[in-house]
Amino acid sequence: HSLTCALKRTHTMSQSQIRGAIRKFINAQGGTATAVDVLRSIEVEAMLMREQEELVDILRQDPFEEFADVRSKIAHLTQTLKVTSCRRERAGNDYARIHATVNFECGVQLTFHYKRRWDTNADGSRHYHVWYSIESSHEYGPKQNVLVAQVWSQNSTPNMAVPAVSMADAAEEGNDDDGANTSDKDDDAEHANKRARLAKEGGNDSTASSTQGETASTTKTVSADMKAFADRDRYMGFMDPEVLDETLTTLGLQPMNEATAFFLLMTFPFYEHEWDLVGFVLNDVFGVADGGSDDENGDGGMKEGADDDDWSDVSES
């Protein structure tokens, strides 16, 4: 407890005071662990504490301005959460990865996976792949995707010259061009199937995430449906309403508007804002074009003054 208090006062403490507090804590262990082991544990726990404080702060700030009617629920949520792991890696514009888990007293665990990197197509060409998922589990049960967002591009930065295109919308346009004669009901079903298929193919990061096999099926789908749009960024957004409802109910947040719940999920700061993942999912799931929203600004994004991601490394031991 004394170490925790000391670390929280670091902004007013000198380096010698901080080191003195840490040394005092090490000496208090009575030789049960080496100084290096104690310092390693302090480093991990301090970084997780920082991640948790930043998460609580941003939830309280309400950067999307969507929590006006649910502030008491958000306040309760901030008192029951704990960031149990977080790792951030970044190598310029070519590669980034974030993996984090947040546990709640009710037994819910949210797992956040974000990565962006170059992938190789079957023909030897390359595309850039941005992928983000949020998984939910309860009492150590199976993880289920609540939300998945993916972007495919020819560049490692967003293409601002032409608008990005939804893969489901583009595929539908292709079907129309081919003269397909399907009912609106069939079109809607195909739309949903494409989103679900891509979510399953790319929405479960495994220990083999560094291998080419992870994106093979997704790449095949991209090649088949999107050749005509190769010069544009392509995206796919998916949110499972049943898993979302189950998660919100267990967290004690129901009733909650589905759009508000979406913005709550996207407030967790475990992804990059350079790629408009919020706008892409809004368009694919809620049908809000151009990343817009119902708010008066119409941009669906972080409000001015909201903090960007801090890119320092936070690693588990």
ZADO-1210 file (C-alpha; in nm, 4 decimals, padded with zeros to 6 digits):
<atoms>
<atom x="00.0000" y="00.0000" z="00.0000" code="HIS" pos="1"/>
<atom x="00.2817" y="00.2396" z="00.0847" code="SER" pos="2"/>
<atom x="00.4471" y="00.1702" z="-00.2509" code="LEU" pos="3"/>
<atom x="00.1190" y="00.2303" z="-00.4346" code="THR" pos="4"/>
<atom x="00.0735" y="00.5629" z="-00.2610" code="CYS" pos="5"/>
<atom x="00.4317" y="00.6574" z="-00.3366" code="ALA" pos="6"/>
<atom x="00.3956" y="00.5765" z="-00.7068" code="LEU" pos="7"/>
<atom x="00.0772" y="00.7820" z="-00.7321" code="LYS" pos="8"/>
<atom x="00.2674" y="01.0839" z="-00.5965" code="ARG" pos="9"/>
<atom x="00.5541" y="01.0571" z="-00.8447" code="THR" pos="10"/>
<atom x="00.4549" y="01.3759" z="-01.0254" code="HIS" pos="11"/>
<atom x="00.5500" y="01.5727" z="-00.7116" code="THR" pos="12"/>
<atom x="00.8431" y="01.3562" z="-00.6028" code="MET" pos="13"/>
<atom x="01.2054" y="01.3849" z="-00.7060" code="SER" pos="14"/>
<atom x="01.3962" y="01.0933" z="-00.8544" code="GLN" pos="15"/>
<atom x="01.5794" y="01.0396" z="-00.5262" code="SER" pos="16"/>
<atom x="01.2501" y="01.0247" z="-00.3348" code="GLN" pos="17"/>
<atom x="01.1058" y="00.7732" z="-00.5794" code="ILE" pos="18"/>
<atom x="01.4148" y="00.5548" z="-00.5609" code="ARG" pos="19"/>
<atom x="01.4157" y="00.5845" z="-00.1840" code="GLY" pos="20"/>
<atom x="01.0544" y="00.4645" z="-00.1627" code="ALA" pos="21"/>
<atom x="01.1276" y="00.1719" z="-00.3945" code="ILE" pos="22"/>
<atom x="01.4466" y="00.0785" z="-00.2078" code="ARG" pos="23"/>
<atom x="01.2547" y="00.0850" z="00.1185" code="LYS" pos="24"/>
<atom x="00.9968" y="-00.1505" z="-00.0310" code="PHE" pos="25"/>
<atom x="01.2699" y="-00.3875" z="-00.1551" code="ILE" pos="26"/>
<atom x="01.4344" y="-00.3969" z="00.1880" code="ASN" pos="27"/>
<atom x="01.0958" y="-00.4690" z="00.3474" code="ALA" pos="28"/>
<atom x="01.0771" y="-00.7998" z="00.1564" code="GLN" pos="29"/>
<atom x="01.3333" y="-00.9446" z="00.3957" code="GLY" pos="30"/>
<atom x="01.5342" y="-01.1229" z="00.1276" code="GLY" pos="31"/>
<atom x="01.2445" y="-01.3413" z="00.0094" code="THR" pos="32"/>
<atom x="01.3172" y="-01.2232" z="-00.3471" code="ALA" pos="33"/>
<atom x="01.6127" y="-01.0626" z="-00.5186" code="THR" pos="34"/>
<atom x="01.6105" y="-00.6895" z="-00.5821" code="ALA" pos="35"/>
<atom x="01.5916" y="-00.7558" z="-00.9559" code="VAL" pos="36"/>
<atom x="01.2829" y="-00.9743" z="-00.9144" code="ASP" pos="37"/>
<atom x="01.1149" y="-00.7142" z="-00.6966" code="VAL" pos="38"/>
<atom x="01.1970" y="-00.4354" z="-00.9440" code="LEU" pos="39"/>
<atom x="01.0633" y="-00.6444" z="-01.2326" code="ARG" pos="40"/>
<atom x="00.7366" y="-00.7003" z="-01.0461" code="SER" pos="41"/>
<atom x="00.7134" y="-00.3312" z="-00.9608" code="ILE" pos="42"/>
<atom x="00.7680" y="-00.2393" z="-01.3272" code="GLU" pos="43"/>
<atom x="00.4904" y="-00.4682" z="-01.4501" code="VAL" pos="44"/>
<atom x="00.2411" y="-00.3683" z="-01.1822" code="GLU" pos="45"/>
<atom x="00.3168" y="00.0035" z="-01.2181" code="ALA" pos="46"/>
<atom x="00.2555" y="-00.0124" z="-01.5943" code="MET" pos="47"/>
<atom x="-00.0695" y="-00.2041" z="-01.5464" code="LEU" pos="48"/>
<atom x="-00.1770" y="00.0497" z="-01.2852" code="MET" pos="49"/>
<atom x="-00.1042" y="00.3276" z="-01.5328" code="ARG" pos="50"/>
<atom x="-00.3065" y="00.1534" z="-01.8039" code="GLU" pos="51"/>
<atom x="-00.5949" y="00.1125" z="-01.5606" code="GLN" pos="52"/>
<atom x="-00.5848" y="00.4755" z="-01.4489" code="GLU" pos="53"/>
<atom x="-00.5797" y="00.5923" z="-01.8112" code="GLU" pos="54"/>
<atom x="-00.8731" y="00.3637" z="-01.8947" code="LEU" pos="55"/>
<atom x="-01.0773" y="00.4939" z="-01.6005" code="VAL" pos="56"/>
<atom x="-00.9923" y="00.8530" z="-01.6931" code="ASP" pos="57"/>
<atom x="-01.1023" y="00.8158" z="-02.0543" code="ILE" pos="58"/>
<atom x="-01.4273" y="00.6423" z="-01.9554" code="LEU" pos="59"/>
<atom x="-01.5029" y="00.9340" z="-01.7247" code="ARG" pos="60"/>
<atom x="-01.4153" y="01.1872" z="-01.9956" code="GLN" pos="61"/>
<atom x="-01.6699" y="01.0340" z="-02.2376" code="ASP" pos="62"/>
<atom x="-01.4733" y="01.1317" z="-02.5519" code="PRO" pos="63"/>
<atom x="-01.7574" y="01.0324" z="-02.7872" code="PHE" pos="64"/>
<atom x="-02.0109" y="01.2266" z="-02.5761" code="GLU" pos="65"/>
<atom x="-02.2488" y="00.9292" z="-02.5636" code="GLU" pos="66"/>
<atom x="-02.2736" y="00.8596" z="-02.1879" code="PHE" pos="67"/>
<atom x="-02.5005" y="01.1442" z="-02.0750" code="ALA" pos="68"/>
<atom x="-02.7854" y="00.9055" z="-01.9883" code="ASP" pos="69"/>
<atom x="-02.5716" y="00.6275" z="-01.8424" code="VAL" pos="70"/>
<atom x="-02.3146" y="00.8112" z="-01.6300" code="ARG" pos="71"/>
<atom x="-02.4047" y="00.6217" z="-01.3131" code="SER" pos="72"/>
<atom x="-02.3552" y="00.2895" z="-01.4942" code="LYS" pos="73"/>
<atom x="-02.0194" y="00.4014" z="-01.6332" code="ILE" pos="74"/>
<atom x="-01.9136" y="00.5212" z="-01.2874" code="ALA" pos="75"/>
<atom x="-01.9980" y="00.1793" z="-01.1424" code="HIS" pos="76"/>
<atom x="-01.8099" y="00.0093" z="-01.4254" code="LEU" pos="77"/>
<atom x="-01.4916" y="00.2059" z="-01.3522" code="THR" pos="78"/>
<atom x="-01.5010" y="00.0850" z="-00.9902" code="GLN" pos="79"/>
<atom x="-01.5220" y="-00.2835" z="-01.0836" code="THR" pos="80"/>
<atom x="-01.2633" y="-00.3156" z="-01.3625" code="LEU" pos="81"/>
<atom x="-00.8987" y="-00.4195" z="-01.3483" code="LYS" pos="82"/>
<atom x="-00.6450" y="-00.4220" z="-01.6309" code="VAL" pos="83"/>
<atom x="-00.4739" y="-00.7588" z="-01.5835" code="THR" pos="84"/>
<atom x="-00.2428" y="-00.7596" z="-01.8862" code="SER" pos="85"/>
<atom x="-00.1377" y="-00.5213" z="-02.1581" code="CYS" pos="86"/>
<atom x="00.1367" y="-00.5243" z="-02.4167" code="ARG" pos="87"/>
<atom x="00.2005" y="-00.2592" z="-02.6788" code="ARG" pos="88"/>
<atom x="00.4454" y="-00.2970" z="-02.9654" code="GLU" pos="89"/>
<atom x="00.5148" y="-00.0611" z="-03.2511" code="ARG" pos="90"/>
<atom x="00.7623" y="-00.0406" z="-03.5387" code="ALA" pos="91"/>
<atom x="00.6829" y="00.2810" z="-03.7235" code="GLY" pos="92"/>
<atom x="00.4172" y="00.2602" z="-03.9932" code="ASN" pos="93"/>
<atom x="00.4956" y="-00.1018" z="-04.0791" code="ASP" pos="94"/>
<atom x="00.3840" y="-00.2884" z="-03.7697" code="TYR" pos="95"/>
<atom x="00.1926" y="-00.2447" z="-03.4456" code="ALA" pos="96"/>
<atom x="00.0286" y="-00.4811" z="-03.2005" code="ARG" pos="97"/>
<atom x="-00.1723" y="-00.4298" z="-02.8823" code="ILE" pos="98"/>
<atom x="-00.3014" y="-00.7102" z="-02.6632" code="HIS" pos="99"/>
<atom x="-00.4874" y="-00.6350" z="-02.3409" code="ALA" pos="100"/>
<atom x="-00.7271" y="-00.8011" z="-02.0983" code="THR" pos="101"/>
<atom x="-00.9657" y="-00.6260" z="-01.8619" code="VAL" pos="102"/>
<atom x="-01.1428" y="-00.8201" z="-01.5861" code="ASN" pos="103"/>
<atom x="-01.4565" y="-00.7167" z="-01.4002" code="PHE" pos="104"/>
<atom x="-01.5746" y="-00.8212" z="-01.0553" code="GLU" pos="105"/>
<atom x="-01.8805" y="-00.9941" z="-01.2058" code="CYS" pos="106"/>
<atom x="-01.6543" y="-01.2453" z="-01.3807" code="GLY" pos="107"/>
<atom x="-01.6589" y="-01.0911" z="-01.7290" code="VAL" pos="108"/>
<atom x="-01.3277" y="-01.0646" z="-01.9108" code="GLN" pos="109"/>
<atom x="-01.2808" y="-00.8488" z="-02.2198" code="LEU" pos="110"/>
<atom x="-00.9825" y="-00.9309" z="-02.4415" code="THR" pos="111"/>
<atom x="-00.8595" y="-00.6726" z="-02.6916" code="PHE" pos="112"/>
<atom x="-00.6459" y="-00.7623" z="-02.9953" code="HIS" pos="113"/>
<atom x="-00.5167" y="-00.4993" z="-03.2368" code="TYR" pos="114"/>
<atom x="-00.2557" y="-00.5387" z="-03.5068" code="LYS" pos="115"/>
<atom x="-00.1483" y="-00.3873" z="-03.8355" code="ARG" pos="116"/>
<atom x="00.1141" y="-00.5313" z="-04.0665" code="ARG" pos="117"/>
<atom x="00.2022" y="-00.6274" z="-04.4246" code="TRP" pos="118"/>
<atom x="00.0645" y="-00.9583" z="-04.5517" code="ASP" pos="119"/>
<atom x="00.1498" y="-01.1502" z="-04.8694" code="THR" pos="120"/>
<atom x="-00.1186" y="-01.2491" z="-05.1195" code="ASN" pos="121"/>
<atom x="-00.1254" y="-01.5826" z="-05.3015" code="ALA" pos="122"/>
<atom x="00.0151" y="-01.4194" z="-05.6170" code="ASP" pos="123"/>
<atom x="00.3134" y="-01.2783" z="-05.4289" code="GLY" pos="124"/>
<atom x="00.1833" y="-00.9216" z="-05.4084" code="SER" pos="125"/>
<atom x="00.1404" y="-00.7526" z="-05.0714" code="ARG" pos="126"/>
<atom x="-00.1373" y="-00.5707" z="-04.8923" code="HIS" pos="127"/>
<atom x="-00.1550" y="-00.3956" z="-04.5585" code="TYR" pos="128"/>
<atom x="-00.3897" y="-00.5469" z="-04.3014" code="HIS" pos="129"/>
<atom x="-00.5339" y="-00.3719" z="-03.9969" code="VAL" pos="130"/>
<atom x="-00.7329" y="-00.5908" z="-03.7608" code="TRP" pos="131"/>
<atom x="-00.9081" y="-00.5273" z="-03.4292" code="TYR" pos="132"/>
<atom x="-01.1285" y="-00.7511" z="-03.2190" code="SER" pos="133"/>
<atom x="-01.2920" y="-00.7449" z="-02.8788" code="ILE" pos="134"/>
<atom x="-01.3717" y="-01.0812" z="-02.7213" code="GLU" pos="135"/>
<atom x="-01.5907" y="-01.1474" z="-02.4204" code="SER" pos="136"/>
<atom x="-01.5864" y="-01.4401" z="-02.1793" code="SER" pos="137"/>
<atom x="-01.7444" y="-01.5125" z="-01.8415" code="HIS" pos="138"/>
<atom x="-01.6027" y="-01.7122" z="-01.5538" code="GLU" pos="139"/>
<atom x="-01.3222" y="-01.8579" z="-01.7697" code="TYR" pos="140"/>
<atom x="-01.5699" y="-01.9745" z="-02.0324" code="GLY" pos="141"/>
<atom x="-01.5048" y="-01.9666" z="-02.4078" code="PRO" pos="142"/>
<atom x="-01.4175" y="-01.6344" z="-02.5689" code="LYS" pos="143"/>
<atom x="-01.6682" y="-01.4965" z="-02.8161" code="GLN" pos="144"/>
<atom x="-01.6212" y="-01.2090" z="-03.0589" code="ASN" pos="145"/>
<atom x="-01.8242" y="-00.9045" z="-02.9637" code="VAL" pos="146"/>
<atom x="-01.6742" y="-00.6824" z="-03.2312" code="LEU" pos="147"/>
<atom x="-01.4361" y="-00.7240" z="-03.5245" code="VAL" pos="148"/>
<atom x="-01.3041" y="-00.4547" z="-03.7587" code="ALA" pos="149"/>
<atom x="-01.0634" y="-00.5121" z="-04.0465" code="GLN" pos="150"/>
<atom x="-00.9035" y="-00.2881" z="-04.3088" code="VAL" pos="151"/>
<atom x="-00.7091" y="-00.3871" z="-04.6209" code="TRP" pos="152"/>
<atom x="-00.4949" y="-00.1316" z="-04.8022" code="SER" pos="153"/>
<atom x="-00.2135" y="-00.0951" z="-05.0534" code="GLN" pos="154"/>
<atom x="-00.0379" y="00.1421" z="-04.8128" code="ASN" pos="155"/>
<atom x="00.0710" y="00.1373" z="-04.4508" code="SER" pos="156"/>
<atom x="-00.1169" y="00.4640" z="-04.3952" code="THR" pos="157"/>
<atom x="-00.4790" y="00.5460" z="-04.4809" code="PRO" pos="158"/>
<atom x="-00.5459" y="00.6426" z="-04.8422" code="ASN" pos="159"/>
<atom x="-00.6935" y="00.9916" z="-04.8163" code="MET" pos="160"/>
<atom x="-00.7210" y="01.0440" z="-05.1939" code="ALA" pos="161"/>
<atom x="-01.0329" y="00.8295" z="-05.2404" code="VAL" pos="162"/>
<atom x="-01.2984" y="00.7117" z="-04.9924" code="PRO" pos="163"/>
<atom x="-01.2613" y="00.3693" z="-04.8352" code="ALA" pos="164"/>
<atom x="-01.5147" y="00.1096" z="-04.9457" code="VAL" pos="165"/>
<atom x="-01.7037" y="-00.1479" z="-04.7421" code="SER" pos="166"/>
<atom x="-01.6324" y="-00.4993" z="-04.8636" code="MET" pos="167"/>
<atom x="-01.9956" y="-00.5996" z="-04.8178" code="ALA" pos="168"/>
<atom x="-02.1194" y="-00.2947" z="-05.0132" code="ASP" pos="169"/>
<atom x="-01.8617" y="-00.3447" z="-05.2879" code="ALA" pos="170"/>
<atom x="-01.9482" y="-00.7119" z="-05.3231" code="ALA" pos="171"/>
<atom x="-02.3139" y="-00.6166" z="-05.3496" code="GLU" pos="172"/>
<atom x="-02.2297" y="-00.3672" z="-05.6254" code="GLU" pos="173"/>
<atom x="-02.0398" y="-00.6437" z="-05.8052" code="GLY" pos="174"/>
<atom x="-02.3412" y="-00.8722" z="-05.7879" code="ASN" pos="175"/>
<atom x="-02.5607" y="-00.5983" z="-05.9343" code="ASP" pos="176"/>
<atom x="-02.3125" y="-00.5434" z="-06.2173" code="ASP" pos="177"/>
<atom x="-02.3189" y="-00.9146" z="-06.2967" code="ASP" pos="178"/>
<atom x="-02.6948" y="-00.8983" z="-06.3386" code="GLY" pos="179"/>
<atom x="-02.7722" y="-01.1136" z="-06.0379" code="ALA" pos="180"/>
<atom x="-03.1460" y="-01.1338" z="-05.9765" code="ASN" pos="181"/>
<atom x="-03.1862" y="-01.1623" z="-05.6027" code="THR" pos="182"/>
<atom x="-03.4422" y="-01.0305" z="-05.3602" code="SER" pos="183"/>
<atom x="-03.3627" y="-00.7682" z="-05.0962" code="ASP" pos="184"/>
<atom x="-03.3960" y="-01.0420" z="-04.8377" code="LYS" pos="185"/>
<atom x="-03.1316" y="-01.2519" z="-05.0127" code="ASP" pos="186"/>
<atom x="-02.9028" y="-00.9493" z="-05.0416" code="ASP" pos="187"/>
<atom x="-02.9349" y="-00.8798" z="-04.6694" code="ASP" pos="188"/>
<atom x="-02.8568" y="-01.2423" z="-04.5875" code="ALA" pos="189"/>
<atom x="-02.5498" y="-01.2400" z="-04.8127" code="GLU" pos="190"/>
<atom x="-02.4403" y="-00.9136" z="-04.6520" code="HIS" pos="191"/>
<atom x="-02.4639" y="-01.0669" z="-04.3057" code="ALA" pos="192"/>
<atom x="-02.2929" y="-01.3874" z="-04.4160" code="ASN" pos="193"/>
<atom x="-01.9955" y="-01.2009" z="-04.5599" code="LYS" pos="194"/>
<atom x="-01.9499" y="-01.0033" z="-04.2392" code="ARG" pos="195"/>
<atom x="-01.9825" y="-01.3123" z="-04.0229" code="ALA" pos="196"/>
<atom x="-01.7441" y="-01.5112" z="-04.2407" code="ARG" pos="197"/>
<atom x="-01.4742" y="-01.2448" z="-04.2286" code="LEU" pos="198"/>
<atom x="-01.5218" y="-01.2001" z="-03.8561" code="ALA" pos="199"/>
<atom x="-01.4658" y="-01.5711" z="-03.8000" code="LYS" pos="200"/>
<atom x="-01.1712" y="-01.5885" z="-04.0385" code="GLU" pos="201"/>
<atom x="-00.9854" y="-01.2909" z="-03.8994" code="GLY" pos="202"/>
<atom x="-01.1349" y="-01.2408" z="-03.5575" code="GLY" pos="203"/>
<atom x="-00.9462" y="-01.4893" z="-03.3424" code="ASN" pos="204"/>
<atom x="-00.5810" y="-01.4050" z="-03.2847" code="ASP" pos="205"/>
<atom x="-00.3865" y="-01.7195" z="-03.1976" code="SER" pos="206"/>
<atom x="-00.0349" y="-01.7953" z="-03.0892" code="THR" pos="207"/>
<atom x="00.0433" y="-01.8416" z="-03.4566" code="ALA" pos="208"/>
<atom x="-00.0484" y="-01.4829" z="-03.5420" code="SER" pos="209"/>
<atom x="00.2960" y="-01.4199" z="-03.6846" code="SER" pos="210"/>
<atom x="00.2537" y="-01.6866" z="-03.9533" code="THR" pos="211"/>
<atom x="00.1143" y="-01.6476" z="-04.3005" code="GLN" pos="212"/>
<atom x="-00.1521" y="-01.9106" z="-04.2479" code="GLY" pos="213"/>
<atom x="-00.3593" y="-01.6919" z="-04.0187" code="GLU" pos="214"/>
<atom x="-00.4707" y="-01.4630" z="-04.3003" code="THR" pos="215"/>
<atom x="-00.4797" y="-01.7124" z="-04.5885" code="ALA" pos="216"/>
<atom x="-00.8565" y="-01.7546" z="-04.5982" code="SER" pos="217"/>
<atom x="-00.9186" y="-01.3853" z="-04.5417" code="THR" pos="218"/>
<atom x="-00.6760" y="-01.2952" z="-04.8225" code="THR" pos="219"/>
<atom x="-00.8571" y="-01.5343" z="-05.0558" code="LYS" pos="220"/>
<atom x="-01.1872" y="-01.3602" z="-04.9820" code="THR" pos="221"/>
<atom x="-01.0316" y="-01.0177" z="-05.0383" code="VAL" pos="222"/>
<atom x="-00.8868" y="-01.1276" z="-05.3731" code="SER" pos="223"/>
<atom x="-01.2140" y="-01.2769" z="-05.4890" code="ALA" pos="224"/>
<atom x="-01.4435" y="-00.9895" z="-05.3972" code="ASP" pos="225"/>
<atom x="-01.2299" y="-00.6783" z="-05.4161" code="MET" pos="226"/>
<atom x="-01.0040" y="-00.6774" z="-05.7229" code="LYS" pos="227"/>
<atom x="-01.2018" y="-00.3923" z="-05.8723" code="ALA" pos="228"/>
<atom x="-01.1351" y="-00.1827" z="-05.5636" code="PHE" pos="229"/>
<atom x="-00.7647" y="-00.2585" z="-05.5208" code="ALA" pos="230"/>
<atom x="-00.6727" y="00.1114" z="-05.5325" code="ASP" pos="231"/>
<atom x="-00.9003" y="00.1923" z="-05.2383" code="ARG" pos="232"/>
<atom x="-00.8850" y="00.1011" z="-04.8712" code="ASP" pos="233"/>
<atom x="-01.1370" y="-00.1770" z="-04.8009" code="ARG" pos="234"/>
<atom x="-01.2957" y="-00.2506" z="-04.4674" code="TYR" pos="235"/>
<atom x="-01.5313" y="-00.4833" z="-04.2880" code="MET" pos="236"/>
<atom x="-01.7068" y="-00.4248" z="-03.9546" code="GLY" pos="237"/>
<atom x="-01.9001" y="-00.6781" z="-03.7491" code="PHE" pos="238"/>
<atom x="-02.0692" y="-00.6730" z="-03.4075" code="MET" pos="239"/>
<atom x="-02.2554" y="-00.9697" z="-03.2565" code="ASP" pos="240"/>
<atom x="-02.5751" y="-00.8380" z="-03.0905" code="PRO" pos="241"/>
<atom x="-02.6340" y="-01.1579" z="-02.8901" code="GLU" pos="242"/>
<atom x="-02.2837" y="-01.1656" z="-02.7396" code="VAL" pos="243"/>
<atom x="-02.3060" y="-00.7903" z="-02.6778" code="LEU" pos="244"/>
<atom x="-02.6397" y="-00.8256" z="-02.4978" code="ASP" pos="245"/>
<atom x="-02.5105" y="-01.1147" z="-02.2856" code="GLU" pos="246"/>
<atom x="-02.1990" y="-00.9174" z="-02.1913" code="THR" pos="247"/>
<atom x="-02.3914" y="-00.6009" z="-02.1028" code="LEU" pos="248"/>
<atom x="-02.6410" y="-00.7991" z="-01.8954" code="THR" pos="249"/>
<atom x="-02.3675" y="-00.9720" z="-01.6949" code="THR" pos="250"/>
<atom x="-02.1908" y="-00.6392" z="-01.6427" code="LEU" pos="251"/>
<atom x="-02.5160" y="-00.4930" z="-01.5073" code="GLY" pos="252"/>
<atom x="-02.5349" y="-00.2293" z="-01.7822" code="LEU" pos="253"/>
<atom x="-02.8710" y="-00.3198" z="-01.9321" code="GLN" pos="254"/>
<atom x="-03.0847" y="-00.1555" z="-02.0448" code="PRO" pos="255"/>
<atom x="-02.8397" y="00.0265" z="-02.2714" code="MET" pos="256"/>
<atom x="-02.8854" y="00.1502" z="-02.6260" code="ASN" pos="257"/>
<atom x="-02.6866" y="-00.0633" z="-02.8709" code="GLU" pos="258"/>
<atom x="-02.5177" y="00.2417" z="-03.0237" code="ALA" pos="259"/>
<atom x="-02.4158" y="00.3639" z="-02.6774" code="THR" pos="260"/>
<atom x="-02.2771" y="00.0171" z="-02.6037" code="ALA" pos="261"/>
<atom x="-02.0754" y="00.0317" z="-02.9261" code="PHE" pos="262"/>
<atom x="-01.9213" y="00.3650" z="-02.8288" code="PHE" pos="263"/>
<atom x="-01.8490" y="00.2248" z="-02.4831" code="LEU" pos="264"/>
<atom x="-01.6509" y="-00.0611" z="-02.6390" code="LEU" pos="265"/>
<atom x="-01.4614" y="00.1782" z="-02.8663" code="MET" pos="266"/>
<atom x="-01.3720" y="00.4017" z="-02.5717" code="THR" pos="267"/>
<atom x="-01.1366" y="00.1342" z="-02.4382" code="PHE" pos="268"/>
<atom x="-00.7994" y="00.2687" z="-02.5612" code="PRO" pos="269"/>
<atom x="-00.6468" y="-00.0490" z="-02.7002" code="PHE" pos="270"/>
<atom x="-00.6321" y="00.0400" z="-03.0712" code="TYR" pos="271"/>
<atom x="-00.5017" y="00.3203" z="-03.2943" code="GLU" pos="272"/>
<atom x="-00.7230" y="00.6028" z="-03.4179" code="HIS" pos="273"/>
<atom x="-00.5277" y="00.6669" z="-03.7397" code="GLU" pos="274"/>
<atom x="-00.7432" y="00.4124" z="-03.9213" code="TRP" pos="275"/>
<atom x="-01.1095" y="00.5088" z="-03.8876" code="ASP" pos="276"/>
<atom x="-01.2227" y="00.1852" z="-03.7240" code="LEU" pos="277"/>
<atom x="-01.5057" y="00.3618" z="-03.5425" code="VAL" pos="278"/>
<atom x="-01.6459" y="00.5035" z="-03.8651" code="GLY" pos="279"/>
<atom x="-01.6024" y="00.1764" z="-04.0531" code="PHE" pos="280"/>
<atom x="-01.7944" y="-00.0274" z="-03.7958" code="VAL" pos="281"/>
<atom x="-02.0596" y="00.2437" z="-03.7727" code="LEU" pos="282"/>
<atom x="-02.1132" y="00.2171" z="-04.1470" code="ASN" pos="283"/>
<atom x="-02.1204" y="-00.1620" z="-04.1680" code="ASP" pos="284"/>
<atom x="-02.3194" y="-00.2302" z="-03.8504" code="VAL" pos="285"/>
<atom x="-02.5414" y="00.0753" z="-03.8134" code="PHE" pos="286"/>
<atom x="-02.5514" y="00.1984" z="-04.1735" code="GLY" pos="287"/>
<atom x="-02.4022" y="00.5393" z="-04.0902" code="VAL" pos="288"/>
<atom x="-02.2061" y="00.6417" z="-04.4008" code="ALA" pos="289"/>
<atom x="-01.8685" y="00.8145" z="-04.4031" code="ASP" pos="290"/>
<atom x="-01.7999" y="00.7342" z="-04.0401" code="GLY" pos="291"/>
<atom x="-02.0714" y="00.9762" z="-03.9350" code="GLY" pos="292"/>
<atom x="-02.2878" y="00.9597" z="-03.6257" code="SER" pos="293"/>
<atom x="-02.6050" y="01.1100" z="-03.4953" code="ASP" pos="294"/>
<atom x="-02.4145" y="01.3624" z="-03.2843" code="ASP" pos="295"/>
<atom x="-02.4174" y="01.7250" z="-03.3878" code="GLU" pos="296"/>
<atom x="-02.0607" y="01.7138" z="-03.5166" code="ASN" pos="297"/>
<atom x="-02.1449" y="01.4201" z="-03.7424" code="GLY" pos="298"/>
<atom x="-01.7950" y="01.2793" z="-03.7316" code="ASP" pos="299"/>
<atom x="-01.8448" y="00.9801" z="-03.5025" code="GLY" pos="300"/>
<atom x="-01.4912" y="01.0228" z="-03.3747" code="GLY" pos="301"/>
<atom x="-01.3075" y="01.1280" z="-03.0640" code="MET" pos="302"/>
<atom x="-01.3972" y="01.4802" z="-02.9610" code="LYS" pos="303"/>
<atom x="-01.1316" y="01.7465" z="-02.9650" code="GLU" pos="304"/>
<atom x="-00.9068" y="01.7250" z="-02.6630" code="GLY" pos="305"/>
<atom x="-00.9397" y="01.3504" z="-02.6121" code="ALA" pos="306"/>
<atom x="-00.6088" y="01.1802" z="-02.5424" code="ASP" pos="307"/>
<atom x="-00.4375" y="00.9704" z="-02.8092" code="ASP" pos="308"/>
<atom x="-00.2889" y="00.6299" z="-02.7315" code="ASP" pos="309"/>
<atom x="00.0330" y="00.6338" z="-02.5323" code="ASP" pos="310"/>
<atom x="00.2733" y="00.4122" z="-02.7212" code="TRP" pos="311"/>
<atom x="00.5169" y="00.3170" z="-02.4461" code="SER" pos="312"/>
<atom x="00.5629" y="-00.0559" z="-02.4013" code="ASP" pos="313"/>
<atom x="00.3706" y="-00.2321" z="-02.1269" code="VAL" pos="314"/>
<atom x="00.4748" y="-00.5928" z="-02.0920" code="SER" pos="315"/>
<atom x="00.3840" y="-00.8848" z="-01.8771" code="GLU" pos="316"/>
<atom x="00.6682" y="-01.0661" z="-01.7052" code="SER" pos="317"/>
</atoms>
